[in-house]
Structure formats: structure tokens, C-alpha cells
């Protein structure tokens, strides 16, 4: 018995020692059952979470797909409604309010900084004019200058001429004076805050207006002028750099000649010297500078006589010399140059000056500031 017990003890001790001497890999394999259960529970929880996330994502995708399908179904309905509205608008009669035009026959050097505005009757539109190598100018194209529905005040308002302003109107022109005569005219305009109006083509005043930042408006029939070009060749029909604004009359199927612009020019001058209608209780003065050299400018002089506006006569053109000759000896030369010339030569508000810038500046200043 004792021997058996001793043998059993020895075997037990050997088994314990063997278990202690097991390799690490086998030790790791032997685990508690509780630890294995905990790990299985954690895995199950993670699997459940992943399944829930996948279900949520699928639900969100389904909702987005439903929304997109609803939008796609609504878009054709909107397009149909827009088409119906556009058809209804096109079938309506034009109103008195301004509408937008999509196309207009314009030269390549005309561009729009804003959408072209045109009246419902299609009477005029506004643009910007590119002057190669110069300063861009505001441009108004008037298709029907003699239409009764044409409102000149809209054009002046668009150019932001609201207050009454003195006006110097160069009658004729089409010359490039190398003297400093026009420097005196620009100096008088600066001192009187006057707007200068000419025919849009070269008169010699342009460079002085650029230096003094004066408003120079050219008014002419579109058929009688040429738009500025990059070419160096000079043309007496070219619109010149230095103008801040141009107003051109007529269109391709309604070509106008020199002299056809006079009525509009006189009405525009009246709007400038009176200011915006009903806003001011005073008006400024206007003076005309006779240069000649443009066909039918004699009719413009007669309009000044009818309005009782003063004229300044410069010995610069054949027309000026004829008027001076007639005035020097009216009794003997009466009827020599026609009835129109007689009316102008006999006009009391004509100031004759020689070729001197100071005399021109003082004469213009007197006409714009004093009443006589």
C-alpha cells in the first residue's frame, strides 16, 4: 500500500511538472470557458451593429432615390408650364413698359455692358461703343426719330442728365483746326459747366474735352457716319475719340441725310437746358458756334434764329464767310445768297469774332451767363 501511494504521488508530481513545462502555444489554447463566452458575445454585438448600419444606409439610399424620381417627374411639368407661359407672353400685345431685345443689327465694335433696353415700339436702344485706341462712349441708336411716341427725356435720363445744363452747340464742323481756338471754347465750357454738342465727326474740340473731362455729345444720321476703325487712314465721316456720348438716328431701311437730325437735336437741347420735366423751375442757356462745312447746317442756324438763341460766327468756312460778307453790306448783298441767308445775316444776336481763343471763350461765357 505504501509503495502504491508513493508511486501515485510520484506520478502526480511528474504530471504537474509536465504541465508547467508545456509550450506557450498550447497554454494559449487552453482557456477558461467564461472568456470564450465573453468573446463570442462581443462578436455577436459587433455583427448586430454592422447589420443595423447596413440597413440604415439602404434606407437612406432608398429615400434619396425616391426624392430624385419625384424631382424628375416634376421637371417635365415645370417645362410644360414655362412653355405655356412663354407662348402666352409672345401672344400678348406690347405694353408701354420697356422690354428686352435679343438681337439687333449692330457693328462689331458695339457691345453691351448691360442688356440692351428698347421701348415696346422699338424706337431706341442703348449700347457702349468701342473706340480703338481711345475712350469708349455711350451710344443711343434711335430707329424712328420722328415717331410721336419717342420720349427724349428717357434718353437724357438714361445718360444721367437730370439737372438743367448750359449747352454749346457746334453747328457744322468736320474740320481739324490746328490753332488753339477750340481750347478757348473748352475753357468756357468748363467754367460754365456746359455740355458740348456737335455732329460726332471731327471738329478739333475732342482732345480738349478729353483733357478737361467734358461731356461731348455727337448727334448724326447713322447713314452719314462711319464707326471707328483700327486703320490709320483718316475719313471725314469717322466718329471721333473724345466724345462721351453718341446719338445716331435712322436704320438700314430708313436712311437719313444731313439736316434730318436737326429737329431731334433742337428738342434734345431744350431738354438739357430745362432739366427733367417738372423737377426744376429754372432753365439754362444755349449758344451756337457757326463752323459750317456740313450740308444743310444753314437750316440748323435758322432754328437758332427761330428760338431766339445767340450765335457766334467764326471765320472758318465758306458758310461763315458768306454770312460775314452779307452782314458787312446787307443792303447791297441782300438776296445774293438766298432768303435763308438773309434771315441769318439780319439776325441781331450774332457775335462775330476773329481767330482768337480768348475772344471765343469770353463771347461764349457771356452768352451762357448774361441775358440780352
Secondary structure as a PSIPRED ss2 file (coil, helix, strand):
# PSIPRED VFORMAT (PSIPRED V4.0)

   1 X C   1.000  0.000  0.000
   2 X H   0.000  1.000  0.000
   3 X H   0.000  1.000  0.000
   4 X H   0.000  1.000  0.000
   5 X H   0.000  1.000  0.000
   6 X H   0.000  1.000  0.000
   7 X H   0.000  1.000  0.000
   8 X H   0.000  1.000  0.000
   9 X H   0.000  1.000  0.000
  10 X H   0.000  1.000  0.000
  11 X H   0.000  1.000  0.000
  12 X H   0.000  1.000  0.000
  13 X H   0.000  1.000  0.000
  14 X H   0.000  1.000  0.000
  15 X H   0.000  1.000  0.000
  16 X H   0.000  1.000  0.000
  17 X H   0.000  1.000  0.000
  18 X H   0.000  1.000  0.000
  19 X H   0.000  1.000  0.000
  20 X H   0.000  1.000  0.000
  21 X C   1.000  0.000  0.000
  22 X C   1.000  0.000  0.000
  23 X C   1.000  0.000  0.000
  24 X H   0.000  1.000  0.000
  25 X H   0.000  1.000  0.000
  26 X H   0.000  1.000  0.000
  27 X H   0.000  1.000  0.000
  28 X H   0.000  1.000  0.000
  29 X H   0.000  1.000  0.000
  30 X C   1.000  0.000  0.000
  31 X C   1.000  0.000  0.000
  32 X C   1.000  0.000  0.000
  33 X H   0.000  1.000  0.000
  34 X H   0.000  1.000  0.000
  35 X H   0.000  1.000  0.000
  36 X H   0.000  1.000  0.000
  37 X H   0.000  1.000  0.000
  38 X H   0.000  1.000  0.000
  39 X H   0.000  1.000  0.000
  40 X H   0.000  1.000  0.000
  41 X H   0.000  1.000  0.000
  42 X H   0.000  1.000  0.000
  43 X H   0.000  1.000  0.000
  44 X H   0.000  1.000  0.000
  45 X H   0.000  1.000  0.000
  46 X H   0.000  1.000  0.000
  47 X H   0.000  1.000  0.000
  48 X H   0.000  1.000  0.000
  49 X H   0.000  1.000  0.000
  50 X H   0.000  1.000  0.000
  51 X H   0.000  1.000  0.000
  52 X H   0.000  1.000  0.000
  53 X H   0.000  1.000  0.000
  54 X H   0.000  1.000  0.000
  55 X H   0.000  1.000  0.000
  56 X H   0.000  1.000  0.000
  57 X H   0.000  1.000  0.000
  58 X H   0.000  1.000  0.000
  59 X H   0.000  1.000  0.000
  60 X H   0.000  1.000  0.000
  61 X H   0.000  1.000  0.000
  62 X H   0.000  1.000  0.000
  63 X H   0.000  1.000  0.000
  64 X H   0.000  1.000  0.000
  65 X H   0.000  1.000  0.000
  66 X H   0.000  1.000  0.000
  67 X H   0.000  1.000  0.000
  68 X H   0.000  1.000  0.000
  69 X H   0.000  1.000  0.000
  70 X H   0.000  1.000  0.000
  71 X H   0.000  1.000  0.000
  72 X H   0.000  1.000  0.000
  73 X H   0.000  1.000  0.000
  74 X H   0.000  1.000  0.000
  75 X H   0.000  1.000  0.000
  76 X H   0.000  1.000  0.000
  77 X H   0.000  1.000  0.000
  78 X H   0.000  1.000  0.000
  79 X H   0.000  1.000  0.000
  80 X H   0.000  1.000  0.000
  81 X H   0.000  1.000  0.000
  82 X H   0.000  1.000  0.000
  83 X H   0.000  1.000  0.000
  84 X H   0.000  1.000  0.000
  85 X H   0.000  1.000  0.000
  86 X H   0.000  1.000  0.000
  87 X H   0.000  1.000  0.000
  88 X H   0.000  1.000  0.000
  89 X H   0.000  1.000  0.000
  90 X H   0.000  1.000  0.000
  91 X H   0.000  1.000  0.000
  92 X C   1.000  0.000  0.000
  93 X C   1.000  0.000  0.000
  94 X C   1.000  0.000  0.000
  95 X C   1.000  0.000  0.000
  96 X C   1.000  0.000  0.000
  97 X C   1.000  0.000  0.000
  98 X C   1.000  0.000  0.000
  99 X E   0.000  0.000  1.000
 100 X E   0.000  0.000  1.000
 101 X C   1.000  0.000  0.000
 102 X C   1.000  0.000  0.000
 103 X C   1.000  0.000  0.000
 104 X C   1.000  0.000  0.000
 105 X C   1.000  0.000  0.000
 106 X C   1.000  0.000  0.000
 107 X C   1.000  0.000  0.000
 108 X C   1.000  0.000  0.000
 109 X C   1.000  0.000  0.000
 110 X E   0.000  0.000  1.000
 111 X E   0.000  0.000  1.000
 112 X C   1.000  0.000  0.000
 113 X C   1.000  0.000  0.000
 114 X C   1.000  0.000  0.000
 115 X C   1.000  0.000  0.000
 116 X C   1.000  0.000  0.000
 117 X E   0.000  0.000  1.000
 118 X E   0.000  0.000  1.000
 119 X C   1.000  0.000  0.000
 120 X C   1.000  0.000  0.000
 121 X C   1.000  0.000  0.000
 122 X C   1.000  0.000  0.000
 123 X C   1.000  0.000  0.000
 124 X E   0.000  0.000  1.000
 125 X E   0.000  0.000  1.000
 126 X E   0.000  0.000  1.000
 127 X E   0.000  0.000  1.000
 128 X E   0.000  0.000  1.000
 129 X E   0.000  0.000  1.000
 130 X C   1.000  0.000  0.000
 131 X C   1.000  0.000  0.000
 132 X C   1.000  0.000  0.000
 133 X C   1.000  0.000  0.000
 134 X C   1.000  0.000  0.000
 135 X C   1.000  0.000  0.000
 136 X C   1.000  0.000  0.000
 137 X E   0.000  0.000  1.000
 138 X E   0.000  0.000  1.000
 139 X E   0.000  0.000  1.000
 140 X E   0.000  0.000  1.000
 141 X E   0.000  0.000  1.000
 142 X E   0.000  0.000  1.000
 143 X C   1.000  0.000  0.000
 144 X C   1.000  0.000  0.000
 145 X C   1.000  0.000  0.000
 146 X C   1.000  0.000  0.000
 147 X C   1.000  0.000  0.000
 148 X C   1.000  0.000  0.000
 149 X C   1.000  0.000  0.000
 150 X C   1.000  0.000  0.000
 151 X C   1.000  0.000  0.000
 152 X H   0.000  1.000  0.000
 153 X H   0.000  1.000  0.000
 154 X H   0.000  1.000  0.000
 155 X H   0.000  1.000  0.000
 156 X H   0.000  1.000  0.000
 157 X H   0.000  1.000  0.000
 158 X H   0.000  1.000  0.000
 159 X C   1.000  0.000  0.000
 160 X C   1.000  0.000  0.000
 161 X C   1.000  0.000  0.000
 162 X C   1.000  0.000  0.000
 163 X C   1.000  0.000  0.000
 164 X C   1.000  0.000  0.000
 165 X C   1.000  0.000  0.000
 166 X C   1.000  0.000  0.000
 167 X E   0.000  0.000  1.000
 168 X E   0.000  0.000  1.000
 169 X E   0.000  0.000  1.000
 170 X E   0.000  0.000  1.000
 171 X E   0.000  0.000  1.000
 172 X E   0.000  0.000  1.000
 173 X C   1.000  0.000  0.000
 174 X C   1.000  0.000  0.000
 175 X C   1.000  0.000  0.000
 176 X C   1.000  0.000  0.000
 177 X C   1.000  0.000  0.000
 178 X C   1.000  0.000  0.000
 179 X C   1.000  0.000  0.000
 180 X C   1.000  0.000  0.000
 181 X H   0.000  1.000  0.000
 182 X H   0.000  1.000  0.000
 183 X H   0.000  1.000  0.000
 184 X H   0.000  1.000  0.000
 185 X H   0.000  1.000  0.000
 186 X H   0.000  1.000  0.000
 187 X H   0.000  1.000  0.000
 188 X H   0.000  1.000  0.000
 189 X H   0.000  1.000  0.000
 190 X H   0.000  1.000  0.000
 191 X H   0.000  1.000  0.000
 192 X H   0.000  1.000  0.000
 193 X C   1.000  0.000  0.000
 194 X C   1.000  0.000  0.000
 195 X E   0.000  0.000  1.000
 196 X E   0.000  0.000  1.000
 197 X E   0.000  0.000  1.000
 198 X E   0.000  0.000  1.000
 199 X C   1.000  0.000  0.000
 200 X C   1.000  0.000  0.000
 201 X C   1.000  0.000  0.000
 202 X C   1.000  0.000  0.000
 203 X C   1.000  0.000  0.000
 204 X C   1.000  0.000  0.000
 205 X C   1.000  0.000  0.000
 206 X H   0.000  1.000  0.000
 207 X H   0.000  1.000  0.000
 208 X H   0.000  1.000  0.000
 209 X H   0.000  1.000  0.000
 210 X H   0.000  1.000  0.000
 211 X H   0.000  1.000  0.000
 212 X H   0.000  1.000  0.000
 213 X C   1.000  0.000  0.000
 214 X C   1.000  0.000  0.000
 215 X C   1.000  0.000  0.000
 216 X E   0.000  0.000  1.000
 217 X E   0.000  0.000  1.000
 218 X E   0.000  0.000  1.000
 219 X E   0.000  0.000  1.000
 220 X E   0.000  0.000  1.000
 221 X E   0.000  0.000  1.000
 222 X H   0.000  1.000  0.000
 223 X H   0.000  1.000  0.000
 224 X H   0.000  1.000  0.000
 225 X C   1.000  0.000  0.000
 226 X E   0.000  0.000  1.000
 227 X C   1.000  0.000  0.000
 228 X C   1.000  0.000  0.000
 229 X C   1.000  0.000  0.000
 230 X C   1.000  0.000  0.000
 231 X C   1.000  0.000  0.000
 232 X C   1.000  0.000  0.000
 233 X C   1.000  0.000  0.000
 234 X C   1.000  0.000  0.000
 235 X C   1.000  0.000  0.000
 236 X C   1.000  0.000  0.000
 237 X C   1.000  0.000  0.000
 238 X E   0.000  0.000  1.000
 239 X C   1.000  0.000  0.000
 240 X C   1.000  0.000  0.000
 241 X C   1.000  0.000  0.000
 242 X C   1.000  0.000  0.000
 243 X C   1.000  0.000  0.000
 244 X C   1.000  0.000  0.000
 245 X E   0.000  0.000  1.000
 246 X E   0.000  0.000  1.000
 247 X E   0.000  0.000  1.000
 248 X E   0.000  0.000  1.000
 249 X E   0.000  0.000  1.000
 250 X C   1.000  0.000  0.000
 251 X E   0.000  0.000  1.000
 252 X C   1.000  0.000  0.000
 253 X C   1.000  0.000  0.000
 254 X E   0.000  0.000  1.000
 255 X C   1.000  0.000  0.000
 256 X C   1.000  0.000  0.000
 257 X C   1.000  0.000  0.000
 258 X C   1.000  0.000  0.000
 259 X C   1.000  0.000  0.000
 260 X C   1.000  0.000  0.000
 261 X C   1.000  0.000  0.000
 262 X H   0.000  1.000  0.000
 263 X H   0.000  1.000  0.000
 264 X H   0.000  1.000  0.000
 265 X H   0.000  1.000  0.000
 266 X H   0.000  1.000  0.000
 267 X H   0.000  1.000  0.000
 268 X H   0.000  1.000  0.000
 269 X H   0.000  1.000  0.000
 270 X H   0.000  1.000  0.000
 271 X H   0.000  1.000  0.000
 272 X H   0.000  1.000  0.000
 273 X H   0.000  1.000  0.000
 274 X H   0.000  1.000  0.000
 275 X C   1.000  0.000  0.000
 276 X C   1.000  0.000  0.000
 277 X C   1.000  0.000  0.000
 278 X C   1.000  0.000  0.000
 279 X C   1.000  0.000  0.000
 280 X C   1.000  0.000  0.000
 281 X C   1.000  0.000  0.000
 282 X C   1.000  0.000  0.000
 283 X C   1.000  0.000  0.000
 284 X C   1.000  0.000  0.000
 285 X C   1.000  0.000  0.000
 286 X E   0.000  0.000  1.000
 287 X E   0.000  0.000  1.000
 288 X E   0.000  0.000  1.000
 289 X E   0.000  0.000  1.000
 290 X E   0.000  0.000  1.000
 291 X E   0.000  0.000  1.000
 292 X E   0.000  0.000  1.000
 293 X C   1.000  0.000  0.000
 294 X C   1.000  0.000  0.000
 295 X C   1.000  0.000  0.000
 296 X C   1.000  0.000  0.000
 297 X H   0.000  1.000  0.000
 298 X H   0.000  1.000  0.000
 299 X H   0.000  1.000  0.000
 300 X H   0.000  1.000  0.000
 301 X H   0.000  1.000  0.000
 302 X H   0.000  1.000  0.000
 303 X H   0.000  1.000  0.000
 304 X H   0.000  1.000  0.000
 305 X H   0.000  1.000  0.000
 306 X H   0.000  1.000  0.000
 307 X H   0.000  1.000  0.000
 308 X C   1.000  0.000  0.000
 309 X C   1.000  0.000  0.000
 310 X E   0.000  0.000  1.000
 311 X E   0.000  0.000  1.000
 312 X E   0.000  0.000  1.000
 313 X E   0.000  0.000  1.000
 314 X E   0.000  0.000  1.000
 315 X C   1.000  0.000  0.000
 316 X C   1.000  0.000  0.000
 317 X C   1.000  0.000  0.000
 318 X H   0.000  1.000  0.000
 319 X H   0.000  1.000  0.000
 320 X H   0.000  1.000  0.000
 321 X H   0.000  1.000  0.000
 322 X H   0.000  1.000  0.000
 323 X H   0.000  1.000  0.000
 324 X H   0.000  1.000  0.000
 325 X H   0.000  1.000  0.000
 326 X H   0.000  1.000  0.000
 327 X H   0.000  1.000  0.000
 328 X H   0.000  1.000  0.000
 329 X C   1.000  0.000  0.000
 330 X H   0.000  1.000  0.000
 331 X H   0.000  1.000  0.000
 332 X H   0.000  1.000  0.000
 333 X H   0.000  1.000  0.000
 334 X C   1.000  0.000  0.000
 335 X C   1.000  0.000  0.000
 336 X C   1.000  0.000  0.000
 337 X C   1.000  0.000  0.000
 338 X C   1.000  0.000  0.000
 339 X H   0.000  1.000  0.000
 340 X H   0.000  1.000  0.000
 341 X H   0.000  1.000  0.000
 342 X H   0.000  1.000  0.000
 343 X H   0.000  1.000  0.000
 344 X H   0.000  1.000  0.000
 345 X H   0.000  1.000  0.000
 346 X C   1.000  0.000  0.000
 347 X C   1.000  0.000  0.000
 348 X C   1.000  0.000  0.000
 349 X C   1.000  0.000  0.000
 350 X E   0.000  0.000  1.000
 351 X E   0.000  0.000  1.000
 352 X E   0.000  0.000  1.000
 353 X E   0.000  0.000  1.000
 354 X C   1.000  0.000  0.000
 355 X C   1.000  0.000  0.000
 356 X C   1.000  0.000  0.000
 357 X H   0.000  1.000  0.000
 358 X H   0.000  1.000  0.000
 359 X H   0.000  1.000  0.000
 360 X H   0.000  1.000  0.000
 361 X H   0.000  1.000  0.000
 362 X H   0.000  1.000  0.000
 363 X H   0.000  1.000  0.000
 364 X H   0.000  1.000  0.000
 365 X H   0.000  1.000  0.000
 366 X H   0.000  1.000  0.000
 367 X H   0.000  1.000  0.000
 368 X H   0.000  1.000  0.000
 369 X H   0.000  1.000  0.000
 370 X C   1.000  0.000  0.000
 371 X C   1.000  0.000  0.000
 372 X C   1.000  0.000  0.000
